[in-house]
């Protein structure tokens, strides 16, 4: 598969802290790439560096061969890259509709796109006029992802979307990720739920202390309990 996104030797400093220490990563077009690792490994910083919320101090971040490092976050987003942060970042005082309209390019939502989105996340239609602050945690996550894809995106960066959610909601998100891939999106997904990782991941990168310590196919990692324990300190089978 062609590389849609690539990071080569990326270093990122936040204040006096050296967080990313030479990260090499690729996200092939049309695939869902998992980024795994212990808490504090640098996964969120990696996503924020790609989208421009943190500026890389060395290395290269390329999207379709274009260097992203000199660009500001709005310019990066206009290239077709969406970011769903761990805290979701929705506007609690606005309705579901208003949140989605704000994310649309011309402040108008294409009817066909909206129908597709409602099929992906039915609660968004049910609570269309409800203020987002009254949604459940799972519904807020659906809104956050829905806002990211209300316009077609080439690349979607998603940070721990299933954290703290009920199994039924996690299952709905798994199906949504599969549908997003079928619709042509490439996804880079940070996740702590290893059942999700096994269910949707094509490729996988594992981080530890700001470096990539493993790169391969998710199916191979899922079948190797010894490798899981060595890289992550636990086995996927313990997290079903």
PyMOL commands that set and color helices and strands:
alter all, ss='L'
color gray80, all
select helices_A, chain A and resi 43-51+73-78+96-103+111-120+122-126+132-134+137-148+167-182+194-200+218-222+225-232+236-238
alter helices_A, ss='H'
color red, helices_A
select strands_A, chain A and resi 3-14+17-28+32-37+56-63+66-67+81-84+155-159+186-190+203-208+211-217
alter strands_A, ss='S'
color yellow, strands_A
deselect
rebuild
show_as cartoon
